[in-house]
Amino acid sequence: MAVMKLLISLLTLGLTISCTTNVQVEGSVPTPLVAKIPANVAVYYDENFKTFVHTEELDTEGTWNINLGEKNLEFFRNLSNAMFSSVTEVDSPELTPEQQVQFDGLIIPTIDEYGFLTPKIGVLPFYSVSIRYQVLVLGKQNQRVAKYEVVGYGKSEGNSFTAGDAVGDATMLAIRDGGQQIAVELRHQPAIIEWLKQRNLD
Amino acid sequence: MLSVAKVYKAQLQVILMTMLLMGCASARIQQSRTATTGMTTEESLVILSRTSYNERETEESFTDCLSDALSGGRTPIRLMSEAEFKDQLYPWFEPRTAPDSSDDLARLFAQPGVQQRIDENNVRYIAWIDGDTITTDRGGSFSCTVSTVGGGCFGVTYWEEDASYEAAIWDLQNLTTAGEISADASGTSYIAGLVLPIPIMARPGNAACKALALQLKEFLQAEG
């Protein structure tokens, strides 16, 4: 009887595991080749951004747990260091009076939305991922300077046996795509140009 | 009885030979040259596939096949991997920022650090690969069964594939397009069920890859 119970437990465990796909996003973290924006900024990453995990249950493919927080954070730390003259990470979404003297502004990147499609539920024969990022730029007095939104997109080939890897690869490509838009386009936003002018930083 | 078996055997051999011949794929190559080429053993080539957000895209297996064929053989070409190149030049060769034509190279090289990275890695040429393999026709009937007294496969199924690829070669030293090479191949693959399934694969994508690699090597290594 005990053996039967053990077998049933193992079978149940096996079925549960087989219906859950855990994805740990991995990939290289390139340093952008862009001119630095001449500003001394603070950056705040909230807990959701640092530890972002997307969990979704699909009718046909079970539960997906996609852990991108760690790689996303590493990517954005590298990105912000390459984009600005000086970057300091702070632990509050507002600058303190001391920090207002020290920094030209505060950058707060967030993930607003994550979505993915598999060939079974999408129209394309690929695994595809989109990530909506928001980059909030605050001035010295914590006033809003700009809110910039980008959608990073990535897709990857794969089959049912390599679905987890394909979603992981597509997520990494979506992070790169979002990062690329921020690295290249943020500096050209009218509000950013104005902010730099006002601070005599351009 | 023996003669009937011999006739069946001969017929089977004829069918298999016919299918084997039809299963082959041969490639057609076209080349246009717009500038002189040539590369030293220290200089490298990067194979890049065009990324689009639609259904059609060059398969990773095709660029892998091309890289293997170019970096092997008697006269190997020094290659820098696509991933390493894109990392080194991030964010300028991502899907949204990659130059559309060699006319954009001058603008790209004006970006800080780009020229230096290209020089450090000794990248002389980029080959942009575009194209894919599609199934144009399929038919036949094929099934396999298993029962308590045994099993087997019966019938014939076939599918016809068309592979069409193009390489646009950019010279990063002269910031120009050096030329274009296209490779097309088609072939019909079969699976015949004679108790055991017998696959006869045409692999036109592989034929196009080998032909394109050979032509690309000649194009880049021959001074002309």
Contacts between the chains, C-beta under 8 A, distances in Angstrom:
chain1	res1	chain2	res2	distance
A	28	B	83	7.1
A	28	B	87	5.2
A	30	B	86	7.5
A	30	B	87	4.1
A	30	B	88	7.4
A	30	B	90	3.6
A	30	B	91	7.9
A	31	B	90	7.2
A	32	B	90	5.6
A	32	B	91	5.3
A	33	B	89	6.4
A	33	B	90	6.7
A	33	B	91	7.5
A	33	B	92	6.6
A	33	B	111	6.4
A	33	B	112	6.4
A	33	B	113	4.2
A	33	B	114	5.9
A	33	B	117	6.7
A	34	B	91	7.3
A	34	B	111	7.5
A	34	B	112	7.0
A	35	B	112	5.0
A	123	B	55	8.0
A	124	B	54	7.6
A	124	B	55	5.4
A	125	B	55	6.5
A	126	B	57	7.9
A	153	B	53	6.6
A	155	B	53	7.3
A	157	B	59	7.1
A	157	B	60	5.9
A	176	B	90	7.3
A	176	B	91	7.7
A	176	B	94	6.3
A	177	B	94	6.3
A	177	B	95	6.8
A	177	B	96	6.8
A	179	B	91	7.0
A	180	B	90	7.2
A	180	B	91	3.7
A	180	B	94	4.6
A	180	B	96	6.4
A	180	B	97	6.2
A	181	B	96	7.0
A	183	B	91	5.2
A	184	B	91	5.8
A	184	B	97	6.5
